[in-house]
Amino acid sequence: MIEVHGLSKHYGDFPAVRDLSFAVQPGEVMGLVGPNGAGKTTTLRCCTGVIPPTGGAVRIAGVDLAADPVGAKRRLAFFPDEPRLFDYLTVWQHLVFVARLYGVADYAARAQPLLAELEMADKRDQLPGELSRGMKQKLAIACGLLHAPRVIFFDEPLTGLDPAGIRRMKDTMRRLAREGAAVILSSHLLSMLEEVCTHVLILKQGEKLAAGSLAEVRRRFTEHPDASLEEAFFKATETAPAVPPVLPGP
Amino acid sequence: MNGALLYLQLTALRNAVRQRLRRLREPRYLIGLVVGTAYVYFFFFRRAMPRGYPGRGPAAPPAEVGLVLALGFVAAIMVGRIVYAWIFSADRAALAFTEAEVAFLFPAPVARRTLVHFKLLKSQLRILFSALLLALLSNRFSLLGGSAWAHAAGWWILLSTVELHGIGASFTRQRLLDLGFRPGLRRVLFGGALALALAALAWWVRGHVPAPATATMRDLARWPAYLRAVAALPPLPWVLAPFRWVLGPFFAADAATFLRALGPALFVLGAHYVWVLRAEVSFEEASIDLARRRGERIAAVRAGGWRGLSRPTRRRSEPFVLRPAGSAPPAFLWRNLIASGPWFYPRNWLLLSAAILAGLGLLGASPTYRPWLTVVQAATFPVSIWVLFAVPMLLRRQVNLLFERLDVMKTLPLRGWQVVLGELLSPVVLITAIEWLLLAVIAVTAGTLTRNVFNTVWLTGLGAVGIALLVPPVAGLMTAVPFAAALFFPDWVATLNQPRGMDVMGQRLIFAGGYLVVLILALLPAALAAAGPFLLVRWLAGMWSAAVLAGAVAGSLVLAGELAAVVWWLGGRWERFDLSRELPQS
């Protein structure tokens, strides 16, 4: 699970995240939402050890990220919006490289079914340059899942994917949660979050506006129990929804 | 030309200049500009201009060997470009436009010929700037006679002709493709014709102009006369006439010769212009594709990803088997060696080294060619120094690549020192491999030249082993400097990725200066530690090479300690490194 207590991050005098606390249990998928500049990416980066927080504590599967960063990172996987791959390594060589970094002794036994499940078994000798955007994303996922992480972070996971890729990604996230992982997902696509997430955390200007199950958040900010997350989001952040596009006259 | 295109060109130029001037408000650009300008003035202008102005007395006569070298260099550029254009290039007819130009100009009501003119005018900006720089460079190294202005005009004619030839050749290739000549068939026909012509030429020259015997270094001076005799042997003067005409203004020693040479050169240039303009082939589709690829390349380079210049298309074998268990740094070495290419894989490198050393042995066995070993030996020293300095500077790009993936790299379960050591390993291994080969070359050439092979190789080899011990820690420290610069001054290093400008050049010079200072400070303790054993062994054994070995052992131990401390220190910095300034916040 992920436990965050009093997390804060300042860039000089500017507070990007302020006193943020939340927890995500195994099997839960938490959507991290907020307008631009709300502190979503900063929160993700602090939680994954990419940047040091100014204050607060993050525990990954029970391991304190500040006290034992290596131990904590062994239990997490982070998927950025754009898959970052090595041009000169094939699909299989990427997995070999990752296996060595994470010390996955039985990587061959794990990688084969992983590639098969991601429909990449026939691509093992191909370079990233030969793969489509969706295939690259799958390779990044295969690399991230090779060490069986308990905590998984996704940053805008649907960027650049086609409809089939989007569906597959959503299925993957749901499956990972079903298998017991705690998942945090940052995205602007509220309808997708509504489909995938069990919980949601709304941020604005670095502060937590709301956190809880989807139903709880909907109930808190809207009058109708069947209102959409989008409606709840705009109520919570008090932002006017997008106006209809103005088309040129005939 | 269409007024809108002229407006586009001039406005873009004016805005680019304004942007450059505006960024001088930042001190690092201003300081960079001052340093860059001072460098260009003292290195090029101060030496070049007094000889370059016409009417300041006759220019110095060109040195014979220098002229041959210069001719060879310029001819190699031309021939290489032409051979590439006609034989190797597989590209379709394409003109280099930016993606924005494609988006705005191609659907616009602009004639095809206007587009070609626009492209030619645009390329002239680059060519004029290149001609000026090359003229300064060619004048700086006093190999040639003539005036700076003649050189500038000569470079302009040469570069413009080569540019037009490239475009014309691509148009002709497209025409051949349309007629059913596949690239493979064209390569076989043109390459075969060229190979046949060269073989016939070699046979013809051998029968008419005997090569000079080269028993000693002094005999090398006969080669310029030999090459002149070859160039005068019919039919070569006719075949080479267009090349000679184009190069005529460049090598003109005085104003009268320059003016006489100008006519034929401009004729060749004009003929190329007409050729390009009259070629009616469709270049639009390939140009769109080219613009897209250029856009991707530029984006990759701006992001610091120099690999964006060429993406691999084939799977590469692995340098060694990477087992899943074990420490992490070798995994970085494994990955980076794959990226460097198979030349540096242990087995391939050993085979290459053996082949080079065997080749040198064969060269030394021939009385005719043995003097060339002196040239090889003399060239090895500057090359080894260059490798030691230049390769670590290239690490800056590797560090940029690391920054590109920093958000993923920082989530790896590794200590900072493991990442730093891993990233340093591959440049250290590459430098060490090259330097050890060069040391072996020096030892073997020394042995062969003194004709006391065993004794000299043994003696030189002893010293070479000593120096070889120093190479890995020195290379490690040198590669650590750009790494440290990137971690401690990320803004400054990010600026160095910008491709052009005197201010950016100045910043690179400041960086190189700081690099040298840090390096000297790092080497000082090792030099002090090496001095004692060196002097002691020299006094006791009286052998220079043994003394070098003893000093090198002591020095390398100190350097290895320094390197370990630096890796540990940089590792700590890596762990605390805050990406906030490198990555966009949201």
Interface residues (C-beta under 8 A of the other chain):
Chain A: Y11 A16 N36 G37 A38 G39 K40 T41 T42 R45 T48 G49 V50 I51 P52 P69 V70 G71 K73 R74 L76 A77 F78 P80 R84 F86 D87 Y88 L89 T90 Q93 V96 F97 A99 R100 L101 Y102 G103 V104 A105 D106 Y107 D125 Q126 L127 G129 E130
Chain B: R307 R311 P312 T313 R314 R315 R316 E318 L322 R323 P324 A325 G326 A328 P330 A331 W334 R335 I338 A339 E404 R405 L406 D407 V408 K410 T411 L412 P413 L414 R415 E575 R576 D578 L579 S580 L583 P584 Q585 S586
